[in-house]
Each structure stands twice: as C-alpha cells, then as structure tokens.
Amino acid sequence: MHTPRAMSSVSTPAAIRFRGDVHSLRADRRRVVVPRRHLRARVPRAGAESDGDKRGGDDAEGQWPAEPPTWMVVAEKFAATAGDVARITKRAMSRRMGAGTSNASEAPPRRRKRVAVLGSGWAAHALMKVADTDLLDVVVVSPRNYFLFTPMLPSACVGTVEFRSLVETVKVSNPLIQYVEAEVVDVDRTRKILTCVAPRDPYADPATSSCMPSSSADEDDGGEVGDGFSEASLEASLEGRETFEVPYDVAVVAVGERPATFGVPGVRQNCVFLKEIGDTAALRRRIVQCFELASIPGATETEVRNALSFCVVGGGATGVEFAGTLADFVRSDLAARYPVVADKAQVTLLQSQATVLTQFSAGLQGAAIGALEGAGVNVRLSVRVQEVRSDRAIIRNKEGEIEEIPFGMCVWSAGLDSRPLTERLVRQVGSPQQKFQRPRGSKKLAVDPWLRVVGADDLMALGDCSSLYGAPLPATAQVAAQQGAYAARLLNDSVRLGVGGELTSPPAAAPAPWQKKDALGGPLGPFHFLSLGLLAYVGDDRALTQFELGKSQRLRYEASGRFAFLLWKSVYVTKQVSFRNRVLILFDWMKTRVFGRDTSIF
C-alpha cells in the first residue's frame, strides 16, 4: 500500500493591510491580492483568540468573509458546473475510446495525491463525480457501496418507488476511483493513516444472516443512539472484526449523521428510523403486518384500532412526507385490500414545536398542516415524547398533561446526531474545535471558509457532519452536494490545504486555496451556498414548493397544492444522479398509477 509522504507546514502569521478596494496579504515576503468581497477583516488563526472571543461574545462572525452578491454566486456556480460537466464528459469519452485498446505504450504512472473520502452520501458522491482522477488517487471508504437519493425514501417505504431506483453504486459514479467496503473508526492525523474495520459477515452466523440491507438500528453497537461517543462502545464494536489501515495525503470526512433519540427511553428498542434502505424495507413490511394483525378473527375493536395506529415523531421534511405518503397508502391501496378494518386506521404526527417544516415560510407551514389534516393525518403540535414503550408512546401535551398514544408502529424522525467518528475527531483536535464551534458544545466538526477542519492539517469535512463557522447552513442534500463539488475543485487545483482556520503562508511550490483562480478568473474565494429552494410532499397528491435563488426575496416563488406536486415530481426526476435512475423512477410511478402499490410481506 502507498505510504504518504510527509508534508511540512509553515506557521508564520499573516498580516492584512487595507488598501483601497483590496486587502494586501503579506507573508514570507510574497504578496497576494485578495478582493474585498472575500474578506472583511482578519480571519483568526485556529490557535489564536479573536476579539469576539476575548469579549466573551459570538460577534467573531463579523470577521467572516463577506457574502458576495447573489448574481456573483450564481455566475460562479454556473461557470464551475460547466467545467464539471466538461470534465465528466471528457472522462467518459476517454474511457469509451480507450476501451478497445490494449498493449499500448504508456508512460510511467506519476505520483498522484491520495484523497481518502469517508462516506458515500451526497457530499462524497458530488466529490467523486467532479474529482480529476488524472491528478488525484481517490479512495472511498464506506460501509455501503452506493449513493442513496434520500429525499424519496418515504416513497420507497410504501412501494411508490422501488429502493433500487434510488441508488447508484460508487463504481458507476466514477469507475476510476477505488472503493473499500469498511467503516473508519479512527484518523491518525500525524501519520496520515485511517484505521478501518471490515463489515460483519452476514452469513457467518446462520441464525442472524440476512440478505436485507442494513438499517439505521444496526449501525451503532454498545449504546443508545444519541448517547454520545465512548471508548468502551468503540472497543465493543470492534470485537471480532478485522481491522486494517489506509494511508492518505488528504482526508475528506463526509460520514453524515445518525438518528438522534435525545435520551428518550425506549426509542431505539421500539421505534423504526427512516435513514437507510434497510429502514424502508422494515417499514414496508411492518405496515402490512399491522393490517394483517388487525384482520385476525376475534380481534376486539380496541386491538384493531391499536394495531392500525401509526405514530410519526418529528415534523421536519422526513416526518411530514412519510406521514402524508402513509396516509395515501392507507386510503388508496390498503383500504381496497382490507375493507373491513381500513376505516379504523389512523396516522398521527407528533411535533415538539408549534408548527411543522420550520425551514419553509409561515404561509407554507400553515398550508402543510391543512393539507396533512385534509389527507387524514392527525397533527399534534407542541407535544414532547417522554418515553416509547413496545405498544404506546408517553407524551406531554401543550397543557403539560401526560397522555398515552397506543400504536402498532412508531417511526422516529425527530432529528440527527453526530456519528462516533465525528465526535472522536472533535475530541482529538480539542481546543481549536471548541473555540470555533457554533453553537458552543456542538459535536460537529467546525470548518473554515474553505471547508478545512479547524485545527487539523490536510483534513476537510463536508455535509451534515460539519459546521461552517460564522455562516451556519441547513443540514440538507443541497448543501452537502455543493460542498462536495467545491471540495473536488479545490483538490483538482493541487492546493496545499494546510491547517484549517489559519491564514498562514504555504510552501512556495504549493499555493494556498486563497491564491488559486476560480472559474471567473479571480482568486478562489471561500465556499458560498446557493439555495435553490425547498420541496415537501404533504399527501393527497399535494406538495409545497419554495423556489428561490440565494437570499433574494424578489427571486422567490412559493406554491402549494396539486400544481406544486407536479413541480415536486419534475424536480425530483431531474435531480436523479443518472439517466438510469430517471427512467426507473418514471416506470415506478407509472406502475403504481396503473397497478397500485404492492402489499406482499417479504
């Protein structure tokens, strides 16, 4: 295996002078001109106290790079995307033209920078697509060998689409990268080594073997999800599993997050999560089983109602879409197959806040509640789950009274929590991470404007596992995908990343990120997120759409109802990662419309 070469770092402080419309950055007797649009004032080094920290407040965000105008961000994104498309097209054509050649004289392979990508989600997938494999030796380490289009998981739970229509294998995303099926449990930042653990062999024990994909409940051993990282739980998870090491030059952490229980007793044992493909299979099977149990001869009316009570905890996009989709499934398909008991089915949505879909505008939030109730969903707001038992949820309502809600199935989509690896890295970096984390005490990896992990050398973090200091971003697929593409462009330029959070002078032979050129010909600026809007399905062929272009209120369009549902379907088909997935999704929708959803148990 390749052993990465040692890279020296220079920690000479940099100074910024203000001259006219530009800032002059002087370090190691070199001068780099940085436009005012990229910097407001000095960006503090990872180990130094900022003025805001000295005052004990959070006003250090004022030192963050200024937000450029929307038109400039749009132009940069458009130019960068055009370059990405050209690179992907060139790669595909080169492979096709060279597929039939053999024994051709080849030059000795040159040494490429090894980039280890941890994960295969939205950020990692975008990085894989855009990475220039002529310059980078990309190694993807993930326990799953596919990318999953997570926004359509609720549809897969009821059979509207098949889960295989939502995935693309890593090798298809980019055939020129290496893939290792494993889970990274530790990062040695000094030696630049990843410690990986191989997955368990599902066929080693016939009593536990299964051909079904893993679910969220199988991901973490030795503790309640959301209880936090512990060395004891890590050691327990490694017992009896093969470990090995993978060297790297640059590591990109894009492991995402896991379902959080917030310490509520019984959630992990008695609830089903909605995060992975295995969750969709478990939910699909359990829904039909509840109707079969309710149809057993001799069942009392109370037993029937309890079995057909479906509880969904969480009023975010996942919870709302699943509640609306499940109500459609009950009303259109299960009612026809179980006419005797279907009228006793009830879907209940529990939300701790006073509204649902808090990222949408107030008008669309009200429209969502109305649409859900119109689809037959019982929406309970301002309630908190105190405990989840095997057949009921104990809640505290807005009046402070304790209630019990019997259920046949409970789906938990109340929030996300950091994975053990993320927590471990935060603890390893120590003080720099604690200084830059917002909010204080966060278990996410704090990153600087170039998505470098603050206080760590040659380490980037993307997506839900990271937190952009001074400019918090929503935990959405849009953010992760744009960060992944940005990171790939940065690495394609062969930059020397250095220590995150520092404006130190890099070696002369390897320019720093802020010295590179972007797609418009100017110095490569920090990452800027361009929001294109939000979508949510709310049941009964109705949806919410909030289209926007950045933060401009004049470039925003909102719609709800059946026309918004058509927009929802159009966008989701367009956003599929390949032509194959688009065709499969369209055929799945056509089959569902003609033949209905499948209700077999397997």
FENJO-V635969 format. One line per field, one symbol per residue. psi: psi as a letter, one per 30 degrees, with the letter a starting at -180 (. if undefined). A space follows every 10 residues. Layout:
psi: ???
This chain:
psi: lkkklkklkk gkkkkkkjjb glkjjkkhgl kkkklfffke akkkleglkl eeeefgaggf ffglkkklle eeeeeeeeee eeeeeeeeee eeeeeeegef klgkkklkkl klkkjkkjlh aeeeeeeeef kjfffkjkjk jkfkglkkif fgeeeffgge lkfffglkle feejfglkkj jlkkfkjjfe fikkjlkllk jfgejffgkk fkllleffek lhlkkfflkk eeeeeeffkg kkllkjllek kjjhfallkk fggkkfeefg lklifleeee eeeeeeeeee eeefgkkfkl eeeeeeegjk kjjkgaeeee eeeeeeeeee eeeeeefife fefgkkkkkk kflflliffl leeeeeeeee eeeffgkjjj lhkkkekjaf glkjljaffg kklkjklfkk kjhfllllle eeeeeeeeeb eeeeefkklk gkgljklafg gkkkgkkhkl klaffljjkf ikllileeee eeeeeeeeee efghljeakk fkilklkefj llefflkafg flkjllkkkj kfalkkkglh hklkkikljb gkffhkkkll aeeeeeeeee eeeefkflee eeeeeeeeee eeeeflkkgl k.
